[in-house]
Amino acid sequence: MNKTVGLILILVGIAMLVWTGFSYTKKEKIVDAGPIQISADREKSVNWPPYVGGIILVAGVFVFVASKRK
């Protein structure tokens, strides 16, 4: 079980180092006056610092190595 968690953390850490964020489009209502509705697409972004991916990668390696020693 711990070996699987370690591998997942390693893969997530590598992915977070390669991709430092992502963006998505969200539809928001601007005017909602009875039968008249106006909406607009807003682009949102989610970013994280690269060191977070490094920390997760190191934690994954630690969990993976610790599970092999048992």
N, CA, C and O atoms as a Tinker XYZ file with bonds, in Angstrom:
   280  protein
     1  N      0.820000   -1.199000    0.000000    73     2
     2  CA     0.000000    0.000000    0.000000    64     1     3
     3  C      0.863000    1.261000    0.000000    63     2     4     5
     4  O      0.618000    2.185000   -0.776000    81     3
     5  N      1.876000    1.297000    0.876000    73     3     6
     6  CA     2.733000    2.473000    0.936000    64     5     7
     7  C      3.548000    2.647000   -0.342000    63     6     8     9
     8  O      3.867000    3.771000   -0.730000    81     7
     9  N      3.884000    1.534000   -0.996000    73     7    10
    10  CA     4.632000    1.616000   -2.252000    64     9    11
    11  C      3.789000    2.312000   -3.317000    63    10    12    13
    12  O      4.303000    3.115000   -4.095000    81    11
    13  N      2.495000    2.001000   -3.347000    73    11    14
    14  CA     1.597000    2.619000   -4.322000    64    13    15
    15  C      1.439000    4.112000   -4.033000    63    14    16    17
    16  O      1.450000    4.925000   -4.957000    81    15
    17  N      1.294000    4.471000   -2.773000    73    15    18
    18  CA     1.182000    5.883000   -2.398000    64    17    19
    19  C      2.449000    6.630000   -2.774000    63    18    20    21
    20  O      2.386000    7.755000   -3.269000    81    19
    21  N      3.604000    6.008000   -2.541000    73    19    22
    22  CA     4.874000    6.624000   -2.910000    64    21    23
    23  C      4.985000    6.863000   -4.402000    63    22    24    25
    24  O      5.437000    7.923000   -4.833000    81    23
    25  N      4.575000    5.881000   -5.194000    73    23    26
    26  CA     4.621000    6.049000   -6.652000    64    25    27
    27  C      3.673000    7.151000   -7.124000    63    26    28    29
    28  O      4.014000    7.931000   -8.014000    81    27
    29  N      2.492000    7.209000   -6.530000    73    27    30
    30  CA     1.536000    8.260000   -6.906000    64    29    31
    31  C      2.092000    9.640000   -6.559000    63    30    32    33
    32  O      1.978000   10.574000   -7.352000    81    31
    33  N      2.695000    9.770000   -5.371000    73    31    34
    34  CA     3.295000   11.046000   -4.988000    64    33    35
    35  C      4.445000   11.428000   -5.916000    63    34    36    37
    36  O      4.604000   12.601000   -6.257000    81    35
    37  N      5.237000   10.460000   -6.321000    73    35    38
    38  CA     6.342000   10.735000   -7.242000    64    37    39
    39  C      5.805000   11.239000   -8.583000    63    38    40    41
    40  O      6.314000   12.219000   -9.127000    81    39
    41  N      4.783000   10.574000   -9.111000    73    39    42
    42  CA     4.213000   10.995000  -10.397000    64    41    43
    43  C      3.561000   12.372000  -10.305000    63    42    44    45
    44  O      3.698000   13.189000  -11.217000    81    43
    45  N      2.858000   12.629000   -9.214000    73    43    46
    46  CA     2.232000   13.946000   -9.038000    64    45    47
    47  C      3.304000   15.028000   -8.896000    63    46    48    49
    48  O      3.165000   16.113000   -9.460000    81    47
    49  N      4.352000   14.744000   -8.161000    73    47    50
    50  CA     5.445000   15.704000   -7.998000    64    49    51
    51  C      6.120000   16.037000   -9.314000    63    50    52    53
    52  O      6.412000   17.202000   -9.583000    81    51
    53  N      6.374000   15.029000  -10.139000    73    51    54
    54  CA     6.981000   15.272000  -11.452000    64    53    55
    55  C      6.038000   16.096000  -12.324000    63    54    56    57
    56  O      6.470000   17.025000  -13.005000    81    55
    57  N      4.760000   15.758000  -12.303000    73    55    58
    58  CA     3.787000   16.507000  -13.109000    64    57    59
    59  C      3.707000   17.966000  -12.651000    63    58    60    61
    60  O      3.599000   18.869000  -13.480000    81    59
    61  N      3.760000   18.199000  -11.343000    73    59    62
    62  CA     3.695000   19.571000  -10.849000    64    61    63
    63  C      4.959000   20.359000  -11.161000    63    62    64    65
    64  O      4.908000   21.584000  -11.272000    81    63
    65  N      6.094000   19.675000  -11.304000    73    63    66
    66  CA     7.314000   20.358000  -11.716000    64    65    67
    67  C      7.268000   20.728000  -13.193000    63    66    68    69
    68  O      7.768000   21.781000  -13.590000    81    67
    69  N      6.671000   19.865000  -14.002000    73    67    70
    70  CA     6.607000   20.120000  -15.443000    64    69    71
    71  C      5.544000   21.173000  -15.754000    63    70    72    73
    72  O      5.810000   22.133000  -16.477000    81    71
    73  N      4.344000   20.993000  -15.209000    73    71    74
    74  CA     3.256000   21.940000  -15.443000    64    73    75
    75  C      3.029000   22.727000  -14.162000    63    74    76    77
    76  O      2.610000   22.165000  -13.151000    81    75
    77  N      3.303000   24.023000  -14.201000    73    75    78
    78  CA     3.193000   24.838000  -12.996000    64    77    79
    79  C      1.811000   25.460000  -12.819000    63    78    80    81
    80  O      1.641000   26.383000  -12.023000    81    79
    81  N      0.835000   24.961000  -13.552000    73    79    82
    82  CA    -0.522000   25.466000  -13.393000    64    81    83
    83  C     -1.372000   25.090000  -14.588000    63    82    84    85
    84  O     -0.898000   24.469000  -15.540000    81    83
    85  N     -2.635000   25.476000  -14.524000    73    83    86
    86  CA    -3.550000   25.244000  -15.634000    64    85    87
    87  C     -4.610000   26.327000  -15.620000    63    86    88    89
    88  O     -4.790000   27.021000  -14.619000    81    87
    89  N     -5.310000   26.469000  -16.736000    73    87    90
    90  CA    -6.383000   27.452000  -16.822000    64    89    91
    91  C     -7.646000   26.779000  -17.337000    63    90    92    93
    92  O     -7.594000   25.759000  -18.024000    81    91
    93  N     -8.769000   27.367000  -16.994000    73    91    94
    94  CA   -10.053000   26.846000  -17.433000    64    93    95
    95  C    -11.000000   28.016000  -17.684000    63    94    96    97
    96  O    -10.766000   29.132000  -17.219000    81    95
    97  N    -12.066000   27.745000  -18.421000    73    95    98
    98  CA   -13.044000   28.772000  -18.758000    64    97    99
    99  C    -14.320000   28.531000  -17.971000    63    98   100   101
   100  O    -14.819000   27.408000  -17.897000    81    99
   101  N    -14.836000   29.593000  -17.389000    73    99   102
   102  CA   -16.052000   29.508000  -16.590000    64   101   103
   103  C    -17.062000   30.512000  -17.140000    63   102   104   105
   104  O    -16.720000   31.661000  -17.419000    81   103
   105  N    -18.293000   30.071000  -17.290000    73   103   106
   106  CA   -19.344000   30.944000  -17.782000    64   105   107
   107  C    -20.004000   31.636000  -16.592000    63   106   108   109
   108  O    -20.479000   30.976000  -15.668000    81   107
   109  N    -20.031000   32.982000  -16.619000    73   107   110
   110  CA   -20.612000   33.757000  -15.532000    64   109   111
   111  C    -21.757000   34.616000  -16.053000    63   110   112   113
   112  O    -21.675000   35.184000  -17.142000    81   111
   113  N    -22.821000   34.704000  -15.264000    73   111   114
   114  CA   -23.935000   35.578000  -15.619000    64   113   115
   115  C    -23.567000   37.013000  -15.263000    63   114   116   117
   116  O    -23.110000   37.300000  -14.157000    81   115
   117  N    -23.777000   37.912000  -16.232000    73   115   118
   118  CA   -23.508000   39.320000  -15.989000    64   117   119
   119  C    -24.817000   40.051000  -15.708000    63   118   120   121
   120  O    -24.907000   40.838000  -14.765000    81   119
   121  N    -25.830000   39.787000  -16.532000    73   119   122
   122  CA   -27.139000   40.407000  -16.350000    64   121   123
   123  C    -28.186000   39.306000  -16.321000    63   122   124   125
   124  O    -28.210000   38.436000  -17.191000    81   123
   125  N    -29.056000   39.351000  -15.306000    73   123   126
   126  CA   -30.155000   38.402000  -15.201000    64   125   127
   127  C    -31.417000   39.192000  -14.851000    63   126   128   129
   128  O    -31.819000   39.273000  -13.690000    81   127
   129  N    -32.029000   39.769000  -15.884000    73   127   130
   130  CA   -33.214000   40.611000  -15.687000    64   129   131
   131  C    -34.408000   39.951000  -16.363000    63   130   132   133
   132  O    -34.723000   40.246000  -17.516000    81   131
   133  N    -35.062000   39.063000  -15.642000    73   131   134
   134  CA   -36.239000   38.386000  -16.190000    64   133   135
   135  C    -35.861000   37.484000  -17.337000    63   134   136   137
   136  O    -35.027000   36.592000  -17.180000    81   135
   137  N    -36.476000   37.706000  -18.514000    73   135   138
   138  CA   -36.175000   36.848000  -19.659000    64   137   139
   139  C    -34.836000   37.161000  -20.326000    63   138   140   141
   140  O    -34.362000   36.389000  -21.159000    81   139
   141  N    -34.232000   38.281000  -19.966000    73   139   142
   142  CA   -32.965000   38.680000  -20.580000    64   141   143
   143  C    -31.820000   38.209000  -19.687000    63   142   144   145
   144  O    -31.729000   38.566000  -18.512000    81   143
   145  N    -30.959000   37.403000  -20.279000    73   143   146
   146  CA   -29.791000   36.921000  -19.558000    64   145   147
   147  C    -28.560000   37.133000  -20.430000    63   146   148   149
   148  O    -28.535000   36.733000  -21.594000    81   147
   149  N    -27.557000   37.754000  -19.864000    73   147   150
   150  CA   -26.297000   37.975000  -20.570000    64   149   151
   151  C    -25.209000   37.291000  -19.755000    63   150   152   153
   152  O    -25.092000   37.496000  -18.547000    81   151
   153  N    -24.425000   36.482000  -20.434000    73   151   154
   154  CA   -23.327000   35.791000  -19.755000    64   153   155
   155  C    -22.040000   35.993000  -20.545000    63   154   156   157
   156  O    -22.059000   36.313000  -21.734000    81   155
   157  N    -20.938000   35.799000  -19.862000    73   155   158
   158  CA   -19.625000   35.956000  -20.484000    64   157   159
   159  C    -18.724000   34.816000  -20.031000    63   158   160   161
   160  O    -18.870000   34.288000  -18.928000    81   159
   161  N    -17.804000   34.455000  -20.892000    73   159   162
   162  CA   -16.812000   33.439000  -20.553000    64   161   163
   163  C    -15.616000   34.118000  -19.894000    63   162   164   165
   164  O    -15.016000   35.029000  -20.464000    81   163
   165  N    -15.284000   33.676000  -18.713000    73   163   166
   166  CA   -14.131000   34.211000  -17.980000    64   165   167
   167  C    -13.081000   33.107000  -17.873000    63   166   168   169
   168  O    -13.381000   31.964000  -17.530000    81   167
   169  N    -11.860000   33.482000  -18.171000    73   167   170
   170  CA   -10.774000   32.513000  -18.057000    64   169   171
   171  C    -10.152000   32.620000  -16.671000    63   170   172   173
   172  O     -9.711000   33.693000  -16.260000    81   171
   173  N    -10.121000   31.516000  -15.966000    73   171   174
   174  CA    -9.529000   31.437000  -14.625000    64   173   175
   175  C     -8.252000   30.616000  -14.725000    63   174   176   177
   176  O     -8.123000   29.752000  -15.593000    81   175
   177  N     -7.315000   30.889000  -13.835000    73   175   178
   178  CA    -6.082000   30.112000  -13.836000    64   177   179
   179  C     -5.732000   29.680000  -12.416000    63   178   180   181
   180  O     -5.990000   30.391000  -11.445000    81   179
   181  N     -5.142000   28.501000  -12.327000    73   179   182
   182  CA    -4.668000   27.951000  -11.064000    64   181   183
   183  C     -3.162000   27.729000  -11.224000    63   182   184   185
   184  O     -2.726000   26.985000  -12.103000    81   183
   185  N     -2.383000   28.373000  -10.375000    73   183   186
   186  CA    -0.923000   28.263000  -10.446000    64   185   187
   187  C     -0.379000   27.865000   -9.081000    63   186   188   189
   188  O     -0.946000   28.213000   -8.045000    81   187
   189  N      0.722000   27.135000   -9.098000    73   187   190
   190  CA     1.408000   26.778000   -7.860000    64   189   191
   191  C      2.898000   26.943000   -8.092000    63   190   192   193
   192  O      3.370000   26.793000   -9.219000    81   191
   193  N      3.647000   27.251000   -7.034000    73   191   194
   194  CA     5.097000   27.410000   -7.187000    64   193   195
   195  C      5.762000   26.055000   -7.449000    63   194   196   197
   196  O      5.295000   25.027000   -6.960000    81   195
   197  N      6.845000   26.058000   -8.218000    73   195   198
   198  CA     7.507000   24.791000   -8.558000    64   197   199
   199  C      8.055000   24.031000   -7.353000    63   198   200   201
   200  O      8.166000   22.806000   -7.405000    81   199
   201  N      8.401000   24.728000   -6.270000    73   199   202
   202  CA     8.965000   24.015000   -5.118000    64   201   203
   203  C      7.944000   23.086000   -4.464000    63   202   204   205
   204  O      8.331000   22.138000   -3.780000    81   203
   205  N      6.656000   23.336000   -4.657000    73   203   206
   206  CA     5.636000   22.431000   -4.114000    64   205   207
   207  C      5.754000   21.058000   -4.789000    63   206   208   209
   208  O      5.656000   20.026000   -4.126000    81   207
   209  N      5.963000   21.054000   -6.101000    73   207   210
   210  CA     6.172000   19.794000   -6.806000    64   209   211
   211  C      7.418000   19.073000   -6.328000    63   210   212   213
   212  O      7.426000   17.847000   -6.221000    81   211
   213  N      8.475000   19.827000   -6.039000    73   211   214
   214  CA     9.700000   19.223000   -5.517000    64   213   215
   215  C      9.495000   18.601000   -4.151000    63   214   216   217
   216  O     10.016000   17.522000   -3.870000    81   215
   217  N      8.739000   19.278000   -3.301000    73   215   218
   218  CA     8.461000   18.738000   -1.965000    64   217   219
   219  C      7.652000   17.449000   -2.062000    63   218   220   221
   220  O      7.933000   16.481000   -1.356000    81   219
   221  N      6.649000   17.439000   -2.937000    73   219   222
   222  CA     5.829000   16.236000   -3.104000    64   221   223
   223  C      6.664000   15.103000   -3.693000    63   222   224   225
   224  O      6.492000   13.946000   -3.309000    81   223
   225  N      7.560000   15.418000   -4.613000    73   223   226
   226  CA     8.435000   14.409000   -5.205000    64   225   227
   227  C      9.346000   13.797000   -4.151000    63   226   228   229
   228  O      9.489000   12.576000   -4.094000    81   227
   229  N      9.958000   14.622000   -3.321000    73   227   230
   230  CA    10.846000   14.121000   -2.267000    64   229   231
   231  C     10.066000   13.278000   -1.260000    63   230   232   233
   232  O     10.553000   12.244000   -0.803000    81   231
   233  N      8.856000   13.720000   -0.915000    73   231   234
   234  CA     8.027000   12.946000    0.015000    64   233   235
   235  C      7.666000   11.595000   -0.588000    63   234   236   237
   236  O      7.647000   10.588000    0.120000    81   235
   237  N      7.378000   11.561000   -1.887000    73   235   238
   238  CA     7.068000   10.300000   -2.550000    64   237   239
   239  C      8.244000    9.347000   -2.555000    63   238   240   241
   240  O      8.080000    8.147000   -2.332000    81   239
   241  N      9.434000    9.880000   -2.809000    73   239   242
   242  CA    10.636000    9.039000   -2.782000    64   241   243
   243  C     10.862000    8.500000   -1.375000    63   242   244   245
   244  O     11.204000    7.330000   -1.203000    81   243
   245  N     10.672000    9.345000   -0.373000    73   243   246
   246  CA    10.849000    8.914000    1.019000    64   245   247
   247  C      9.867000    7.794000    1.379000    63   246   248   249
   248  O     10.261000    6.799000    1.987000    81   247
   249  N      8.589000    7.951000    1.006000    73   247   250
   250  CA     7.584000    6.926000    1.311000    64   249   251
   251  C      7.897000    5.639000    0.559000    63   250   252   253
   252  O      7.763000    4.548000    1.113000    81   251
   253  N      8.314000    5.758000   -0.701000    73   251   254
   254  CA     8.621000    4.578000   -1.510000    64   253   255
   255  C      9.804000    3.803000   -0.940000    63   254   256   257
   256  O      9.755000    2.576000   -0.845000    81   255
   257  N     10.872000    4.516000   -0.557000    73   255   258
   258  CA    12.067000    3.866000   -0.013000    64   257   259
   259  C     11.748000    3.263000    1.364000    63   258   260   261
   260  O     12.200000    2.161000    1.674000    81   259
   261  N     10.979000    3.973000    2.181000    73   259   262
   262  CA    10.641000    3.452000    3.506000    64   261   263
   263  C      9.775000    2.208000    3.412000    63   262   264   265
   264  O      9.861000    1.342000    4.282000    81   263
   265  N      8.948000    2.092000    2.389000    73   263   266
   266  CA     8.100000    0.906000    2.262000    64   265   267
   267  C      8.898000   -0.316000    1.797000    63   266   268   269
   268  O      8.501000   -1.450000    2.067000    81   267
   269  N     10.016000   -0.097000    1.105000    73   267   270
   270  CA    10.841000   -1.231000    0.660000    64   269   271
   271  C     11.647000   -1.825000    1.811000    63   270   272   273
   272  O     11.996000   -3.005000    1.771000    81   271
   273  N     11.943000   -1.041000    2.821000    73   271   274
   274  CA    12.783000   -1.507000    3.925000    64   273   275
   275  C     12.058000   -2.454000    4.866000    63   274   276   277
   276  O     12.708000   -3.150000    5.647000    81   275
   277  N     10.760000   -2.501000    4.817000    73   275   278
   278  CA    10.005000   -3.371000    5.743000    64   277   279
   279  C     10.074000   -4.814000    5.354000    63   278   280
   280  O      9.494000   -5.664000    6.030000    81   279
